[in-house]
């Protein structure tokens, strides 16, 4: 169990460090081209995924995220089978919660694009959550099959 919490802390530190570096070196709303399909940007997202629910307010997202962290932490203690997915979702939720508490919004900096089509900017915490949800889904399918 201690290892699970240690991984969570490490992932949150990586998330916070990468956000801080990106936002320190790229001007607000600026963009630095890294690869033909990747920019580092400096954006703030007051909403949820893909900028949805931007007008719901920071207190709403803090409350929802804190509740999610409590539930995920409980599941992490109870479940040995789904730890990787739960650790990733927990780390992502904690990283983005820290942003909301410290900055009033989530700091995004990764901008993938193909030509003029840009995927909505995101951060490591968002990636952790996405990968964690996929792992949990796969785990659920395997468990349902027997």
N, C-alpha and C positions, 0 to 999 in steps of 0.2 A: 504494500500500500504506500509506503514511504517513497518508493521509486515512482509511482504514479503521480504523487504530488510534486516530486522533484522535476519530472518531465513537464508538468504543467507550469511550474515556475520558470523553467528554462524557456519554454515556448512563449510565455508572456514577456519575458525579458527580450527575446529576439524581436517580437512584435513591436514593443515599445522603442527599442533601439533603432530599428529600421525606420519607423515613423519619424522619430526625432532627427535622424540623419537626413532623410529626404526633405523634411520640412525646414531644416536648418539651411540646406544648401540650394533649394529651389525656391524662387520667389513665389509669393502667394499667386495662385492661378497661373503660375509659370509652368514650363514644360522643357525638360532636357531629354533629347533623343539619345537612347542607349544603343538600340538595335533598330533595324528598319521596321520592326513590328512592336517595339517597346519604348515607351517614354516613362520618365519619372516626373510626376506632377506634384503639385502642392494644393490639395483640395480639402475642404471640410464638408462632411456630410451630417447635417442635423437630423436626417431621417433614418429609415431602415435600409435594407438591401435595395440597391439601385435607386436610392434617393426617395423611395416611397414614404409616405406619411410624414413628410417634412414638417407639417404644421401640428403634429401631435404633441410636441413639446418634449424637452429633455427629461423632465421628471417622469413622464410616461415611459420612456425608453429605459431610464435608470431602474424604475420599479419592475418592469417586465424582465430586464436582464438579471437583476438581483434574484428574482424569483426563479428564473431559469437556472442560474448558477446553483441555487440551493437544491433544486430537484436533481440536476446533473451530479452534484456532489454526493447526494444520497444514493443515486444509482451507481456511481463509481464505487462507493463503499460496498454496496450489495452485490455487484456483478463482476465476476472475474473474466467472463467471456467477451465482453464488449469494451474492455478498458481502452484500447487504442482510439476507437471512435469517440468515446466519452471524454478522454483526455483532450483530444483535439477540439471538440465542441466547447468544453469547459475553458480551455486556454483562449480560444477565440472570443468567447463571451466575456471573459475577464479582461482581455486586452482592450476590447472596444468599450467595456464599462469604465476602465481607467481613463480612456480618452474623454468619455462623456462627463465624468466627475472632474477631471482636471481642466478640460478645454471647452466643455459645453457642446461638443460635437465629435464625430469620429474623423480622425485624420486618414485620408486616403492618398496613395502615391503611385500605385502601379496602374499603368495605362497601356493595355494591349490593344493593338489595332491592325486592321487589314485595309490598307488604302485609307479611305475616308471613314470607314466604319470603325468606331471605337467601342470596345466593351466598357461598361461603366467602371470608373476607377475603383480600386479596392486596395486592401492591405493584407498583411500576413494573417491577421486575426480572421478576416473574411475567408481566406483560403483554408485556414484550419477548420473553420466551421463547415465549409462545403465538403472538404475531404472527410471530415468526421461523420457527417450525415451520410455520405455514400458508404463509408465503412459500416455504420450502424444498419443501414438498409441491407447491405450484403449479409451481415451477420443475422439479421432477422429472416432473410430468405433461407439461409442455410439451416437455421433452427426450425423453420416451418417445414422444411423437407425431411427433417428427422435427423 
